[in-house]
Amino acid sequence: MATPASFFHHPDSSRPALPGAAAVAACAAMAVSYVAVLYAPTVLLRLPPPTSLRAFLHRRFVCAAFSSAASVLATASLLRVWSIGDLSDALAVFGIRSDHLLQAVAIPLLLTSLVYAGSFVARLWLLATSCGRDDGELEIGFAQRLAHWICAAVGDVMVWRNCVVAPITEELVFRACMVPLLLCGGFKIYSIIFLSPIFFSLAHLNHLFELHQQGRNFMRSLLIVGIFLSFIVVLCFIVVSSCNDFRVKLRNQYLTYFIFNM
């Protein structure tokens, strides 16, 4: 039986399994729906406005999970993942693999952490120096303060949004689903590295609508969002280029074999 590595040079592998325009359209639709579904409870379902931040974010968690699941199902249908018998091979199409797992987790995490290294060190420094202050209260050690901070973070719904729900759903939609679609659409690795941040920036166009609702005029809102999206594209281009260059090269061999050998 041929292996993915040996099949990488199959003569028919140059034929895209999916039209390039269809791949781009699917990725754009996923990016737009990822944000549009967040407004479904109030706009489509006509549910009453949430009474608290926790209720508001709980709704958004459900919407983001629904959108991510729909994107995974759509990608699986377009790439005919259903015909792959082995579950591990099917997951490999989405980049979920056991081999090279440490490198795939550690390297992108370290690269992304560099962007926020200053804030992280400043927060740790503030936490450490606060242990020695004489404010009349019983001095609490650094380890105890850190444990208290972790416990408070676990119960904070914003921490769950920023550190759990958003990263997982964004990785599923904007990397696990879009990268194989673009690969099977015939796009080269460096084209995908350029396109990925653009699709990610599309998911933030809703800020234009939100700023306009807050009373800002359209041109000012457009300027703010334009600067913000430019920052996202440039920053994501640097980070995603490093991450995807490592991960896409590992994944495209599997995709070439599984998609074109069906």
N, C-alpha and C positions, 0 to 999 in steps of 0.2 A: 504494500500500500504506500502510495506517495505521501511524503511528509509536507507540511506547509513550507518548510525551508526549500525543499527540492522543487516544489511546484511554483515557487516564486518566479522562476524563469520559464514557466510554461509559455509557449508561443501565443496562446489565446489570452494570456493575462493582460495584454495591452487593451483589449476590448472592454470598455467600461460596462459594468453590470447595470448601471443606472444613468440615464441622461444627465449631463452636467446641470442643465437648467432645472431639471426636476429636483436634483440634490440641493441646489441653492434655494429653490422655492420651498422645499420641505424645511430647511434650516431656518429660513426667514419666518415661516409660519410657526415653527416651534418657539422662536424668540419672541414673537408677538403674542402668541397664546400664553406663554409663561407669565406675562404681565397682565394680559387682558382677563385671564381667568380670576385674578385677584379681585376684580371688581364685580364678578358674577353674583355674589350674595346680595348686593344692594341693587345692582342695575338689572340683572336678569331674574333672579329669584324674588326680588322685592322684599327681602328680609329687612326688619328694622335695624337701624344703626346700632352697632355694639355699644354697650354701656360702659366699657372699661378698655384699657389698653390690652389687658390679658385676653379678653373676649375677642377683641379686634385681631390680635395676632394669632389666636387659636383658629379663627376663620381662615386667615391667610395660610396657616400651616396646612390645613386641609386642602385649600385650593392649590397650593404649590405641589403637594403630594399628588393630587389628581392630574395636574398638568404634566408632571414628570412621568407618571405612569402612562399617560396617553402618548407622550413622546417616545417612550421605550417601546410601546406596542406598535406605534406607527413605523418606527425604525425597523423593528423586527419584521413587520409585514413587507416593507419596501425591499429589504435585503433578504427576504425569504429565510429568516433564521429558523422558522418552524421546521424546516426540512433537515436541520442538523440534529442528529439523534443524541449525541453526547451533550449533557448539560454544561460541562466544563468548556467544551468547544464553542457552544452557543454564547456563553458568558465572555469568552475570549474575543468575540466579535465586538463587544462593548468595551474591551480593554480590561475586563475583570479577570485576572489570571493569577495563579499562584507563583509561577516562576518570575523572577526579577521583581517580586513584590516589594522587597525592602528598598531597592533602588527607586522604584516607581513612587513610593511613598516619601522616602527621606529626601531625595534630591529636589522635587518640586516644593516640598514643605520648607526646606532650608532656603531655597531661592525666594519663595514668597515671604518668608519670615524676615529676610533682609530688608524688605520695604518698611516693615514696622519695627525693626530692631531698636530704633531710638526711643519710640514710645514705650516699648516693652521694658527696656533697661531703666527708663525714667520712672516707670511705675514700680518696678522692683526696688529701685533706690529710695523712692518715697516710702514704700512699705517698710524697708529696713531702717531708715532713719527715724520713722515714727515710733519705733520700739524704745528708743532711748529718751523720749521727751518726758519731762517731769511736769505732768499736768494735774497732779493730785490724785490720779487714779492709780490703781494697782497696775504695775508694769506687766505687760503681756509680751511673751517672747515672740520672736519672728515666726517660728514654726506654728505657734498657736494662732497668730494673726493670719498667716497664710491659710491655715485650715479653716478659719472663720470666713475668710474671703472666698474660698472655694465653695463652702456650704451656701453662702449667700448667692454665689453665682449660679449654682445648680437650681436654686429656686427662682431665679430671675428669668422672666420670659424673653427679655431682650437678648440675654446671653444665648438662650436656645435658638433664637432667630439668627443671630450673627455667627454663632460658632457651630451649630448643628444643622438646622433645617436649610438655611440658605446655601452653605457650602455643598451639602450632599445633593440637593436638588439641582443646583447650578452645574455641578460636575456631571450629573446624569444627563442633563439636557444639552449643555453647551460643549461637553467633551465626549462623553460616552456615546451619545446619539449622533451628534453632528460630525465628528471626525470620521467614523466609518461611512456615513452617507457621502461625504465629500471625497473620501478615498475611492469609493465605488463609483463615484461620478466622474472619475478620471482626473481629478485634481492632483497636482504634485504636492509633495510634502510642504515646500515653502509657500505655495499658494494657500494651503490650509492654515499655515502659521499666520499669514496675513489676514485671512478671512475670519478666523475665530474671534479676534477682538471686535471686529465690526458687527458680527451677529450679537455678541455680548452687549455692545453699546445700544443696539436696537431695543434691548429689553429695558433700557432706562429712559426711553423717550416719554414714558408716562409722567416723568417729573415736570415736563413742560406743561402738561394739563394741570398737575397739582399746584405748580407755582402760579399759574394763571387763575386758578380758583382762589388762591390766597390774596388776590387783589393786585398782583403785579401786572404791568402791561405786557402785551405779547412780545414786543421787541426785547424788553429786559429779561423776560423769562427765556426767550430764545437764546440770548447771549449767555445767561447763566448755564443753561443746559448744554449749549455748544461748547463752552469751556470745559464743563464737567465731562462730556462725552469725548472730547479731544484728549483729556487727561486719561480717561479709561482706555481709549484706543492705543495711545502711546505706551502707557504703563503696561497694559495687558500684552501689547505686542512684544515688549521686552521679556516679560515673564513667561508668556505662553510660548514664545519662540524657543526658549530654553527647555521648557517642560515638554512641549510637543515634539521637538527634535529628538528627544530621548524616547518618548512613548510611542509616537507615530511609527517610527522605524521598526519597533518591536511588533506593532499591531498589524501593519500592512501586509506582512507575510501571511498571517492567519487569514486576513480578509481575502487576500488574493486566492488562497486555496479554497476556502469555504464557499465564497460567493461564486467563483467562476467554475467550480467543479461540481455544481449542483445540476 
